[in-house]
């Protein structure tokens, strides 16, 4: 009888451990999909000139920072207030602002998420520039929200073929 109880407990603990590991592994996968969906919603809002859609994925005090080389050769950061960015998105413009992304990857650790992707930016059908977007997100009661976007910008060495429009 002791052997049967021992075997039952051993089988149960093995099953429970495997089930718990699967469940824990599924949470980051769901979070990664939600993080990616949040970033894609921002791009969709840009494409639709819908500043309210973009605002809906932003945490209060969100920042927009660009990394680039100054005329003197020093690498510097430049911050644009998100309010100014939202005004630009919502102001009518003749052509669609189309940020096409590729190679996106989400990561998560607890309540911190990141989304990193390459992009090619088009105004209408005309190529403007390319680079990398690095999103920082936090988990809130509303879901994942962006608290910072940092990007690089260049006109050379762009992988334009892989970048597809976000819809």
C-alpha positions in Angstrom: 0.0 0.0 0.0 2.8 2.4 0.8 4.4 1.7 -2.6 1.1 2.5 -4.3 0.7 5.8 -2.4 4.3 6.7 -3.1 3.9 6.0 -6.8 0.7 8.0 -6.9 2.3 11.0 -5.2 5.3 10.8 -7.5 3.1 10.7 -10.6 1.0 13.5 -9.3 3.9 15.8 -8.4 5.5 15.1 -11.8 2.2 16.0 -13.6 1.6 19.1 -11.4 5.2 20.4 -12.0 4.9 19.9 -15.7 1.5 21.6 -15.8 2.7 24.5 -13.7 5.7 25.0 -16.0 3.5 25.0 -19.1 1.2 27.5 -17.5 4.1 29.8 -16.4 5.6 29.5 -19.9 2.3 30.5 -21.5 2.1 33.8 -19.6 5.2 35.4 -21.2 4.0 34.2 -24.6 0.7 35.9 -24.1 2.4 39.0 -22.8 4.8 39.1 -25.8 1.8 39.0 -28.1 0.1 41.8 -26.2 3.3 43.9 -26.2 3.6 43.5 -29.9 -0.1 44.3 -30.4 0.4 47.5 -28.4 3.3 48.6 -30.6 1.4 47.7 -33.8 -1.6 49.7 -32.6 0.7 52.8 -32.4 1.8 52.3 -35.9 -1.7 51.7 -37.1 -2.7 55.0 -35.5 0.1 56.8 -37.2 -1.0 55.3 -40.6 -4.6 56.3 -40.0 -3.7 59.8 -38.7 -5.5 58.9 -35.5 -3.8 60.6 -32.6 -6.5 59.2 -30.2 -5.5 55.6 -31.2 -1.9 56.4 -30.6 -2.7 58.1 -27.2 -4.6 55.0 -26.1 -1.4 52.9 -26.0 0.7 55.5 -24.1 1.4 55.6 -20.4 1.2 59.1 -18.8 4.4 61.0 -19.3 5.6 58.8 -22.3 8.8 59.9 -24.0 9.9 59.8 -27.6 13.7 59.9 -28.0 15.9 59.7 -31.1 19.5 58.7 -31.1 21.6 60.3 -33.8 24.9 61.9 -34.8 25.2 65.6 -34.4 27.0 67.7 -37.0 30.1 67.8 -34.8 30.2 63.9 -34.9 29.0 63.3 -31.3 26.2 60.8 -30.8 23.4 62.5 -29.0 19.8 61.9 -27.9 17.0 64.3 -28.9 13.6 64.2 -27.1 10.4 65.2 -28.8 7.4 65.8 -26.5 4.8 63.1 -27.2 2.2 65.9 -27.3 3.9 67.5 -30.3 4.1 64.1 -32.0 0.4 63.4 -31.4 -0.5 66.9 -32.8 1.6 66.1 -35.9 -0.2 62.7 -36.3 -3.6 64.3 -35.9 -3.0 67.2 -38.2 -4.3 66.5 -41.7 -1.6 65.7 -44.2 -1.9 64.8 -47.8 0.0 61.5 -47.7 -0.1 58.6 -45.3 2.7 58.3 -42.8 3.6 54.6 -43.2 6.1 53.1 -40.8 6.8 49.6 -42.2 8.4 47.2 -39.7 10.3 44.0 -39.8 12.1 41.6 -37.5 10.0 42.6 -34.4 10.8 40.9 -31.2 9.1 41.3 -27.8 10.5 40.4 -24.4 9.0 40.5 -21.0 10.1 40.4 -17.4 7.3 40.8 -14.9 5.7 44.2 -15.5 8.4 45.4 -17.9 8.1 44.8 -21.7 10.2 45.7 -24.7 9.6 45.6 -28.4 12.4 46.0 -30.8 12.0 46.3 -34.6 13.6 47.6 -37.7 11.5 50.0 -39.7 11.4 51.9 -43.0 9.3 55.1 -43.0 7.4 56.2 -46.0 5.5 59.4 -46.7 2.9 58.1 -49.1 4.9 55.9 -51.5 8.1 57.8 -51.0 10.9 56.4 -48.8 12.0 58.9 -46.1 14.3 57.0 -43.7 14.9 53.8 -41.8 16.2 52.6 -38.5 15.3 50.8 -35.3 12.5 51.4 -32.9 13.0 50.3 -29.2 9.7 50.4 -27.2 9.7 50.2 -23.4 6.3 49.2 -21.9 4.7 48.7 -18.5 1.9 46.5 -17.5 -1.0 48.7 -16.2 -4.6 48.1 -15.2 -5.4 49.1 -18.8 -3.0 46.5 -20.2 0.5 47.1 -21.7 1.3 50.8 -22.3 4.3 52.4 -23.9 6.3 54.7 -21.6 9.2 55.3 -24.0 10.0 54.9 -27.7 13.6 55.3 -28.7 14.6 55.3 -32.4 17.5 55.6 -34.8 17.2 57.3 -38.2 19.3 56.9 -41.3 18.8 56.9 -45.1 21.5 54.3 -46.0 21.8 50.5 -45.4 18.0 50.0 -45.1 16.4 46.7 -45.6 13.4 48.0 -47.5 12.3 44.6 -49.0 11.5 43.0 -45.6 9.5 45.9 -44.2 5.8 45.6 -44.9 3.0 48.1 -44.1 1.3 47.8 -40.7 -2.5 47.6 -41.0 
